Amino acid sequence: MANTNSRHTIILMQTSPSRATRTFMDYESISQAMDGICGLYERKLKEINPALRNITYDIADLYNFIDGLADMSALVYDHSRQAYLPYDRQWIKQKTFHHLKRLANGPR
């Protein structure tokens, strides 16, 4: 049985109403995908605030970023079904929250 944490995840996103901004990012696990989404937001913050050395944000800021995209969804591989299952923006927000919470609590 495969480790459920290593479920291949594809993040589909469209940054603006233009279909030309459609793109995808692909990761080996859900956790890496959530890390990738946070990294995407952090890079955007650095672009907006190039002079800031340390950038901080809270979960509401990240949610606003996710909600501000024209579209975002995830496809997560389900080993038992041998297929990718779709998840919506709300699911991504829940997963990023749990991911950041885990990072904040540090290794046990």
N, CA, C and O atoms as CSV, one atom per row, in Angstrom:
chain,resi,resn,atom,element,x,y,z
A,1,MET,N,N,0.838,-1.194,0.000
A,1,MET,CA,C,0.000,0.000,0.000
A,1,MET,C,C,0.878,1.251,0.000
A,1,MET,O,O,1.819,1.349,0.788
A,2,ALA,N,N,0.583,2.178,-0.855
A,2,ALA,CA,C,1.384,3.397,-0.968
A,2,ALA,C,C,1.091,4.348,0.190
A,2,ALA,O,O,-0.012,4.373,0.735
A,3,ASN,N,N,2.077,5.104,0.539
A,3,ASN,CA,C,1.931,6.118,1.575
A,3,ASN,C,C,0.960,7.195,1.077
A,3,ASN,O,O,1.161,7.762,0.003
A,4,THR,N,N,-0.078,7.472,1.845
A,4,THR,CA,C,-1.078,8.442,1.391
A,4,THR,C,C,-0.509,9.853,1.322
A,4,THR,O,O,-1.042,10.696,0.600
A,5,ASN,N,N,0.569,10.126,2.063
A,5,ASN,CA,C,1.178,11.458,1.993
A,5,ASN,C,C,1.873,11.687,0.664
A,5,ASN,O,O,2.046,12.835,0.252
A,6,SER,N,N,2.276,10.624,-0.016
A,6,SER,CA,C,2.970,10.790,-1.285
A,6,SER,C,C,1.989,10.668,-2.450
A,6,SER,O,O,2.217,9.922,-3.403
A,7,ARG,N,N,0.908,11.409,-2.349
A,7,ARG,CA,C,-0.101,11.387,-3.417
A,7,ARG,C,C,0.194,12.507,-4.398
A,7,ARG,O,O,0.108,13.688,-4.061
A,8,HIS,N,N,0.540,12.122,-5.610
A,8,HIS,CA,C,0.873,13.102,-6.641
A,8,HIS,C,C,-0.249,14.135,-6.741
A,8,HIS,O,O,-1.426,13.782,-6.820
A,9,THR,N,N,0.125,15.400,-6.736
A,9,THR,CA,C,-0.856,16.489,-6.716
A,9,THR,C,C,-0.537,17.494,-7.814
A,9,THR,O,O,0.606,17.925,-7.965
A,10,ILE,N,N,-1.551,17.855,-8.568
A,10,ILE,CA,C,-1.415,18.870,-9.614
A,10,ILE,C,C,-2.290,20.057,-9.213
A,10,ILE,O,O,-3.489,19.907,-8.976
A,11,ILE,N,N,-1.680,21.222,-9.143
A,11,ILE,CA,C,-2.431,22.450,-8.852
A,11,ILE,C,C,-2.693,23.151,-10.181
A,11,ILE,O,O,-1.763,23.491,-10.913
A,12,LEU,N,N,-3.967,23.361,-10.478
A,12,LEU,CA,C,-4.370,24.073,-11.691
A,12,LEU,C,C,-4.723,25.490,-11.279
A,12,LEU,O,O,-5.466,25.694,-10.319
A,13,MET,N,N,-4.196,26.468,-11.999
A,13,MET,CA,C,-4.555,27.834,-11.638
A,13,MET,C,C,-4.599,28.751,-12.838
A,13,MET,O,O,-3.965,28.520,-13.867
A,14,GLN,N,N,-5.374,29.799,-12.660
A,14,GLN,CA,C,-5.499,30.853,-13.660
A,14,GLN,C,C,-5.421,32.142,-12.870
A,14,GLN,O,O,-6.285,32.412,-12.037
A,15,THR,N,N,-4.379,32.957,-13.125
A,15,THR,CA,C,-4.142,34.130,-12.281
A,15,THR,C,C,-5.025,35.322,-12.619
A,15,THR,O,O,-5.246,36.185,-11.770
A,16,SER,N,N,-5.535,35.383,-13.846
A,16,SER,CA,C,-6.400,36.504,-14.224
A,16,SER,C,C,-7.523,35.979,-15.124
A,16,SER,O,O,-7.511,34.808,-15.503
A,17,PRO,N,N,-8.488,36.830,-15.468
A,17,PRO,CA,C,-9.575,36.354,-16.337
A,17,PRO,C,C,-9.091,35.857,-17.702
A,17,PRO,O,O,-9.807,35.115,-18.374
A,18,SER,N,N,-7.890,36.255,-18.120
A,18,SER,CA,C,-7.364,35.833,-19.414
A,18,SER,C,C,-6.997,34.349,-19.387
A,18,SER,O,O,-6.257,33.896,-18.515
A,19,ARG,N,N,-7.529,33.601,-20.358
A,19,ARG,CA,C,-7.235,32.162,-20.434
A,19,ARG,C,C,-5.742,31.914,-20.650
A,19,ARG,O,O,-5.248,30.821,-20.371
A,20,ALA,N,N,-5.030,32.913,-21.142
A,20,ALA,CA,C,-3.595,32.771,-21.390
A,20,ALA,C,C,-2.806,32.604,-20.082
A,20,ALA,O,O,-1.660,32.156,-20.100
A,21,THR,N,N,-3.424,32.966,-18.953
A,21,THR,CA,C,-2.718,32.864,-17.665
A,21,THR,C,C,-2.934,31.505,-17.000
A,21,THR,O,O,-2.511,31.296,-15.863
A,22,ARG,N,N,-3.586,30.591,-17.696
A,22,ARG,CA,C,-3.776,29.249,-17.135
A,22,ARG,C,C,-2.433,28.534,-17.059
A,22,ARG,O,O,-1.638,28.571,-17.998
A,23,THR,N,N,-2.199,27.889,-15.933
A,23,THR,CA,C,-0.967,27.127,-15.773
A,23,THR,C,C,-1.199,26.018,-14.757
A,23,THR,O,O,-2.266,25.928,-14.151
A,24,PHE,N,N,-0.200,25.185,-14.581
A,24,PHE,CA,C,-0.306,24.141,-13.570
A,24,PHE,C,C,1.057,23.929,-12.922
A,24,PHE,O,O,2.094,24.237,-13.510
A,25,MET,N,N,1.038,23.411,-11.730
A,25,MET,CA,C,2.257,23.065,-11.012
A,25,MET,C,C,2.060,21.638,-10.531
A,25,MET,O,O,0.960,21.261,-10.130
A,26,ASP,N,N,3.119,20.848,-10.569
A,26,ASP,CA,C,2.906,19.470,-10.191
A,26,ASP,C,C,3.884,19.049,-9.104
A,26,ASP,O,O,5.066,19.388,-9.162
A,27,TYR,N,N,3.397,18.316,-8.122
A,27,TYR,CA,C,4.133,17.976,-6.905
A,27,TYR,C,C,3.980,16.500,-6.565
A,27,TYR,O,O,3.023,15.843,-6.975
A,28,GLU,N,N,4.941,15.999,-5.810
A,28,GLU,CA,C,4.922,14.592,-5.401
A,28,GLU,C,C,3.937,14.312,-4.271
A,28,GLU,O,O,3.534,13.166,-4.071
A,29,SER,N,N,3.542,15.359,-3.522
A,29,SER,CA,C,2.641,15.138,-2.389
A,29,SER,C,C,1.749,16.356,-2.178
A,29,SER,O,O,2.010,17.437,-2.706
A,30,ILE,N,N,0.697,16.159,-1.397
A,30,ILE,CA,C,-0.207,17.266,-1.044
A,30,ILE,C,C,0.574,18.319,-0.267
A,30,ILE,O,O,0.429,19.517,-0.509
A,31,SER,N,N,1.403,17.863,0.669
A,31,SER,CA,C,2.187,18.777,1.501
A,31,SER,C,C,3.107,19.653,0.642
A,31,SER,O,O,3.197,20.861,0.862
A,32,GLN,N,N,3.782,19.049,-0.325
A,32,GLN,CA,C,4.655,19.830,-1.214
A,32,GLN,C,C,3.841,20.818,-2.037
A,32,GLN,O,O,4.298,21.929,-2.306
A,33,ALA,N,N,2.637,20.420,-2.439
A,33,ALA,CA,C,1.779,21.312,-3.220
A,33,ALA,C,C,1.377,22.526,-2.389
A,33,ALA,O,O,1.372,23.650,-2.891
A,34,MET,N,N,1.039,22.300,-1.112
A,34,MET,CA,C,0.646,23.418,-0.245
A,34,MET,C,C,1.845,24.337,0.001
A,34,MET,O,O,1.698,25.557,0.072
A,35,ASP,N,N,3.029,23.738,0.130
A,35,ASP,CA,C,4.256,24.501,0.269
A,35,ASP,C,C,4.474,25.360,-0.977
A,35,ASP,O,O,4.884,26.516,-0.882
A,36,GLY,N,N,4.194,24.781,-2.137
A,36,GLY,CA,C,4.342,25.493,-3.407
A,36,GLY,C,C,3.401,26.683,-3.510
A,36,GLY,O,O,3.785,27.743,-4.005
A,37,ILE,N,N,2.170,26.509,-3.044
A,37,ILE,CA,C,1.188,27.606,-3.075
A,37,ILE,C,C,1.643,28.730,-2.145
A,37,ILE,O,O,1.559,29.905,-2.500
A,38,CYS,N,N,2.123,28.367,-0.958
A,38,CYS,CA,C,2.622,29.384,-0.014
A,38,CYS,C,C,3.822,30.109,-0.630
A,38,CYS,O,O,3.949,31.328,-0.510
A,39,GLY,N,N,4.698,29.350,-1.290
A,39,GLY,CA,C,5.866,29.948,-1.941
A,39,GLY,C,C,5.470,30.911,-3.044
A,39,GLY,O,O,6.095,31.957,-3.218
A,40,LEU,N,N,4.448,30.561,-3.779
A,40,LEU,CA,C,3.930,31.415,-4.846
A,40,LEU,C,C,3.467,32.751,-4.261
A,40,LEU,O,O,3.771,33.816,-4.798
A,41,TYR,N,N,2.736,32.674,-3.164
A,41,TYR,CA,C,2.249,33.888,-2.501
A,41,TYR,C,C,3.416,34.700,-1.945
A,41,TYR,O,O,3.435,35.926,-2.063
A,42,GLU,N,N,4.392,34.016,-1.339
A,42,GLU,CA,C,5.547,34.722,-0.779
A,42,GLU,C,C,6.339,35.440,-1.866
A,42,GLU,O,O,6.809,36.557,-1.650
A,43,ARG,N,N,6.493,34.813,-3.032
A,43,ARG,CA,C,7.193,35.473,-4.156
A,43,ARG,C,C,6.426,36.707,-4.606
A,43,ARG,O,O,7.026,37.732,-4.929
A,44,LYS,N,N,5.099,36.609,-4.630
A,44,LYS,CA,C,4.286,37.764,-5.016
A,44,LYS,C,C,4.465,38.903,-4.016
A,44,LYS,O,O,4.579,40.065,-4.406
A,45,LEU,N,N,4.490,38.565,-2.717
A,45,LEU,CA,C,4.707,39.585,-1.692
A,45,LEU,C,C,6.075,40.254,-1.855
A,45,LEU,O,O,6.201,41.464,-1.667
A,46,LYS,N,N,7.090,39.475,-2.201
A,46,LYS,CA,C,8.438,40.034,-2.403
A,46,LYS,C,C,8.469,40.954,-3.613
A,46,LYS,O,O,9.169,41.966,-3.605
A,47,GLU,N,N,7.712,40.609,-4.659
A,47,GLU,CA,C,7.626,41.476,-5.842
A,47,GLU,C,C,7.000,42.816,-5.470
A,47,GLU,O,O,7.458,43.872,-5.905
A,48,ILE,N,N,5.945,42.755,-4.657
A,48,ILE,CA,C,5.228,43.968,-4.257
A,48,ILE,C,C,6.055,44.805,-3.278
A,48,ILE,O,O,6.016,46.035,-3.321
A,49,ASN,N,N,6.810,44.129,-2.387
A,49,ASN,CA,C,7.593,44.804,-1.342
A,49,ASN,C,C,9.072,44.420,-1.435
A,49,ASN,O,O,9.582,43.745,-0.541
A,50,PRO,N,N,9.771,44.836,-2.499
A,50,PRO,CA,C,11.150,44.379,-2.692
A,50,PRO,C,C,12.111,44.812,-1.576
A,50,PRO,O,O,13.137,44.166,-1.365
A,51,ALA,N,N,11.792,45.886,-0.866
A,51,ALA,CA,C,12.713,46.390,0.168
A,51,ALA,C,C,12.622,45.613,1.485
A,51,ALA,O,O,13.545,45.657,2.298
A,52,LEU,N,N,11.518,44.907,1.692
A,52,LEU,CA,C,11.355,44.180,2.963
A,52,LEU,C,C,12.252,42.946,3.007
A,52,LEU,O,O,12.289,42.150,2.069
A,53,ARG,N,N,12.978,42.808,4.124
A,53,ARG,CA,C,13.844,41.642,4.283
A,53,ARG,C,C,13.034,40.417,4.723
A,53,ARG,O,O,13.155,39.334,4.151
A,54,ASN,N,N,12.220,40.617,5.738
A,54,ASN,CA,C,11.394,39.514,6.249
A,54,ASN,C,C,9.937,39.809,5.970
A,54,ASN,O,O,9.404,40.842,6.373
A,55,ILE,N,N,9.310,38.890,5.280
A,55,ILE,CA,C,7.900,39.073,4.936
A,55,ILE,C,C,7.069,38.169,5.833
A,55,ILE,O,O,7.319,36.968,5.942
A,56,THR,N,N,6.084,38.769,6.465
A,56,THR,CA,C,5.170,37.970,7.293
A,56,THR,C,C,3.760,38.166,6.750
A,56,THR,O,O,3.442,39.194,6.152
A,57,TYR,N,N,2.941,37.177,6.967
A,57,TYR,CA,C,1.542,37.257,6.550
A,57,TYR,C,C,0.745,36.305,7.410
A,57,TYR,O,O,1.293,35.390,8.026
A,58,ASP,N,N,-0.565,36.532,7.443
A,58,ASP,CA,C,-1.395,35.582,8.196
A,58,ASP,C,C,-2.271,34.801,7.216
A,58,ASP,O,O,-2.272,35.055,6.011
A,59,ILE,N,N,-2.994,33.873,7.757
A,59,ILE,CA,C,-3.773,32.963,6.914
A,59,ILE,C,C,-4.833,33.717,6.102
A,59,ILE,O,O,-5.150,33.321,4.980
A,60,ALA,N,N,-5.379,34.796,6.663
A,60,ALA,CA,C,-6.385,35.579,5.929
A,60,ALA,C,C,-5.775,36.187,4.665
A,60,ALA,O,O,-6.434,36.254,3.628
A,61,ASP,N,N,-4.507,36.633,4.749
A,61,ASP,CA,C,-3.823,37.193,3.577
A,61,ASP,C,C,-3.660,36.123,2.503
A,61,ASP,O,O,-3.885,36.378,1.320
A,62,LEU,N,N,-3.266,34.927,2.927
A,62,LEU,CA,C,-3.095,33.824,1.983
A,62,LEU,C,C,-4.436,33.458,1.342
A,62,LEU,O,O,-4.504,33.212,0.138
A,63,TYR,N,N,-5.501,33.423,2.150
A,63,TYR,CA,C,-6.836,33.122,1.618
A,63,TYR,C,C,-7.263,34.171,0.595
A,63,TYR,O,O,-7.842,33.837,-0.439
A,64,ASN,N,N,-6.976,35.449,0.887
A,64,ASN,CA,C,-7.324,36.517,-0.057
A,64,ASN,C,C,-6.588,36.334,-1.381
A,64,ASN,O,O,-7.148,36.567,-2.452
A,65,PHE,N,N,-5.321,35.914,-1.293
A,65,PHE,CA,C,-4.538,35.646,-2.503
A,65,PHE,C,C,-5.191,34.524,-3.313
A,65,PHE,O,O,-5.383,34.652,-4.522
A,66,ILE,N,N,-5.530,33.425,-2.634
A,66,ILE,CA,C,-6.141,32.274,-3.307
A,66,ILE,C,C,-7.490,32.674,-3.914
A,66,ILE,O,O,-7.798,32.315,-5.050
A,67,ASP,N,N,-8.292,33.422,-3.145
A,67,ASP,CA,C,-9.599,33.861,-3.642
A,67,ASP,C,C,-9.476,34.879,-4.769
A,67,ASP,O,O,-10.371,35.002,-5.606
A,68,GLY,N,N,-8.364,35.607,-4.787
A,68,GLY,CA,C,-8.157,36.643,-5.804
A,68,GLY,C,C,-7.770,36.092,-7.165
A,68,GLY,O,O,-7.825,36.803,-8.168
A,69,LEU,N,N,-7.378,34.822,-7.200
A,69,LEU,CA,C,-7.034,34.204,-8.481
A,69,LEU,C,C,-8.317,33.926,-9.256
A,69,LEU,O,O,-9.359,33.644,-8.664
A,70,ALA,N,N,-8.236,34.006,-10.569
A,70,ALA,CA,C,-9.428,33.726,-11.381
A,70,ALA,C,C,-9.910,32.298,-11.125
A,70,ALA,O,O,-11.113,32.038,-11.096
A,71,ASP,N,N,-8.957,31.370,-10.940
A,71,ASP,CA,C,-9.342,29.987,-10.678
A,71,ASP,C,C,-8.184,29.246,-10.034
A,71,ASP,O,O,-7.019,29.517,-10.329
A,72,MET,N,N,-8.510,28.312,-9.154
A,72,MET,CA,C,-7.502,27.429,-8.573
A,72,MET,C,C,-8.195,26.161,-8.118
A,72,MET,O,O,-9.227,26.207,-7.448
A,73,SER,N,N,-7.620,25.035,-8.487
A,73,SER,CA,C,-8.138,23.750,-8.036
A,73,SER,C,C,-6.986,22.761,-7.992
A,73,SER,O,O,-5.881,23.048,-8.450
A,74,ALA,N,N,-7.266,21.591,-7.430
A,74,ALA,CA,C,-6.229,20.569,-7.300
A,74,ALA,C,C,-6.733,19.245,-7.831
A,74,ALA,O,O,-7.921,18.937,-7.746
A,75,LEU,N,N,-5.822,18.472,-8.377
A,75,LEU,CA,C,-6.089,17.092,-8.762
A,75,LEU,C,C,-5.134,16.239,-7.945
A,75,LEU,O,O,-3.916,16.395,-8.044
A,76,VAL,N,N,-5.681,15.342,-7.142
A,76,VAL,CA,C,-4.853,14.517,-6.260
A,76,VAL,C,C,-5.036,13.053,-6.644
A,76,VAL,O,O,-6.156,12.558,-6.765
A,77,TYR,N,N,-3.913,12.379,-6.830
A,77,TYR,CA,C,-3.972,10.975,-7.248
A,77,TYR,C,C,-4.472,10.094,-6.114
A,77,TYR,O,O,-3.962,10.153,-4.995
A,78,ASP,N,N,-5.460,9.286,-6.411
A,78,ASP,CA,C,-6.020,8.343,-5.446
A,78,ASP,C,C,-5.567,6.944,-5.874
A,78,ASP,O,O,-6.009,6.419,-6.896
A,79,HIS,N,N,-4.674,6.352,-5.069
A,79,HIS,CA,C,-4.101,5.049,-5.425
A,79,HIS,C,C,-5.166,3.959,-5.524
A,79,HIS,O,O,-5.083,3.087,-6.388
A,80,SER,N,N,-6.160,4.005,-4.648
A,80,SER,CA,C,-7.167,2.938,-4.651
A,80,SER,C,C,-8.026,2.981,-5.909
A,80,SER,O,O,-8.479,1.941,-6.388
A,81,ARG,N,N,-8.249,4.169,-6.440
A,81,ARG,CA,C,-9.070,4.298,-7.657
A,81,ARG,C,C,-8.242,4.371,-8.926
A,81,ARG,O,O,-8.774,4.291,-10.033
A,82,GLN,N,N,-6.928,4.524,-8.758
A,82,GLN,CA,C,-6.044,4.681,-9.920
A,82,GLN,C,C,-6.490,5.861,-10.784
A,82,GLN,O,O,-6.501,5.780,-12.012
A,83,ALA,N,N,-6.857,6.957,-10.117
A,83,ALA,CA,C,-7.354,8.133,-10.840
A,83,ALA,C,C,-7.076,9.388,-10.029
A,83,ALA,O,O,-6.808,9.327,-8.829
A,84,TYR,N,N,-7.146,10.525,-10.709
A,84,TYR,CA,C,-7.006,11.819,-10.026
A,84,TYR,C,C,-8.384,12.305,-9.599
A,84,TYR,O,O,-9.337,12.273,-10.377
A,85,LEU,N,N,-8.475,12.755,-8.349
A,85,LEU,CA,C,-9.740,13.302,-7.840
A,85,LEU,C,C,-9.618,14.818,-7.759
A,85,LEU,O,O,-8.596,15.334,-7.307
A,86,PRO,N,N,-10.659,15.541,-8.196
A,86,PRO,CA,C,-10.607,17.008,-8.170
A,86,PRO,C,C,-10.998,17.581,-6.809
A,86,PRO,O,O,-11.877,17.055,-6.126
A,87,TYR,N,N,-10.335,18.652,-6.435
A,87,TYR,CA,C,-10.648,19.374,-5.195
A,87,TYR,C,C,-10.704,20.858,-5.506
A,87,TYR,O,O,-9.973,21.357,-6.362
A,88,ASP,N,N,-11.587,21.558,-4.797
A,88,ASP,CA,C,-11.809,22.974,-5.087
A,88,ASP,C,C,-10.935,23.894,-4.231
A,88,ASP,O,O,-10.126,23.454,-3.413
A,89,ARG,N,N,-11.137,25.175,-4.460
A,89,ARG,CA,C,-10.397,26.229,-3.772
A,89,ARG,C,C,-10.550,26.128,-2.251
A,89,ARG,O,O,-9.591,26.355,-1.513
A,90,GLN,N,N,-11.758,25.787,-1.785
A,90,GLN,CA,C,-12.031,25.672,-0.351
A,90,GLN,C,C,-11.156,24.582,0.272
A,90,GLN,O,O,-10.604,24.764,1.357
A,91,TRP,N,N,-11.037,23.466,-0.414
A,91,TRP,CA,C,-10.196,22.359,0.039
A,91,TRP,C,C,-8.733,22.804,0.115
A,91,TRP,O,O,-8.032,22.485,1.075
A,92,ILE,N,N,-8.277,23.542,-0.901
A,92,ILE,CA,C,-6.898,24.044,-0.927
A,92,ILE,C,C,-6.663,24.961,0.268
A,92,ILE,O,O,-5.618,24.885,0.913
A,93,LYS,N,N,-7.636,25.831,0.568
A,93,LYS,CA,C,-7.490,26.738,1.708
A,93,LYS,C,C,-7.382,25.951,3.018
A,93,LYS,O,O,-6.563,26.290,3.872
A,94,GLN,N,N,-8.192,24.914,3.184
A,94,GLN,CA,C,-8.113,24.076,4.391
A,94,GLN,C,C,-6.753,23.414,4.498
A,94,GLN,O,O,-6.146,23.389,5.569
A,95,LYS,N,N,-6.273,22.872,3.371
A,95,LYS,CA,C,-4.990,22.168,3.371
A,95,LYS,C,C,-3.818,23.117,3.641
A,95,LYS,O,O,-2.880,22.756,4.353
A,96,THR,N,N,-3.867,24.335,3.072
A,96,THR,CA,C,-2.771,25.281,3.340
A,96,THR,C,C,-2.792,25.680,4.814
A,96,THR,O,O,-1.737,25.844,5.426
A,97,PHE,N,N,-3.983,25.835,5.385
A,97,PHE,CA,C,-4.091,26.171,6.807
A,97,PHE,C,C,-3.428,25.093,7.664
A,97,PHE,O,O,-2.623,25.401,8.543
A,98,HIS,N,N,-3.771,23.823,7.405
A,98,HIS,CA,C,-3.187,22.719,8.182
A,98,HIS,C,C,-1.687,22.614,7.946
A,98,HIS,O,O,-0.930,22.289,8.861
A,99,HIS,N,N,-1.263,22.885,6.729
A,99,HIS,CA,C,0.161,22.836,6.388
A,99,HIS,C,C,0.922,23.899,7.188
A,99,HIS,O,O,1.949,23.603,7.798
A,100,LEU,N,N,0.417,25.136,7.183
A,100,LEU,CA,C,1.090,26.222,7.908
A,100,LEU,C,C,1.058,25.984,9.415
A,100,LEU,O,O,2.016,26.301,10.119
A,101,LYS,N,N,-0.037,25.429,9.900
A,101,LYS,CA,C,-0.155,25.119,11.323
A,101,LYS,C,C,0.910,24.097,11.731
A,101,LYS,O,O,1.548,24.226,12.776
A,102,ARG,N,N,1.083,23.090,10.892
A,102,ARG,CA,C,2.109,22.068,11.145
A,102,ARG,C,C,3.497,22.689,11.165
A,102,ARG,O,O,4.314,22.366,12.027
A,103,LEU,N,N,3.767,23.590,10.207
A,103,LEU,CA,C,5.077,24.249,10.145
A,103,LEU,C,C,5.299,25.129,11.365
A,103,LEU,O,O,6.404,25.172,11.906
A,104,ALA,N,N,4.261,25.831,11.803
A,104,ALA,CA,C,4.371,26.718,12.960
A,104,ALA,C,C,4.640,25.939,14.249
A,104,ALA,O,O,5.368,26.405,15.126
A,105,ASN,N,N,4.049,24.760,14.352
A,105,ASN,CA,C,4.238,23.946,15.557
A,105,ASN,C,C,5.600,23.248,15.565
A,105,ASN,O,O,6.069,22.796,16.609
A,106,GLY,N,N,6.222,23.166,14.397
A,106,GLY,CA,C,7.533,22.552,14.304
A,106,GLY,C,C,7.498,21.053,14.522
A,106,GLY,O,O,6.456,20.491,14.863
A,107,PRO,N,N,8.650,20.396,14.325
A,107,PRO,CA,C,8.693,18.952,14.502
A,107,PRO,C,C,8.511,18.573,15.963
A,107,PRO,O,O,9.028,19.248,16.854
A,108,ARG,N,N,7.796,17.523,16.204
A,108,ARG,CA,C,7.531,17.078,17.573
A,108,ARG,C,C,8.574,16.086,17.994
A,108,ARG,O,O,8.533,15.586,19.118
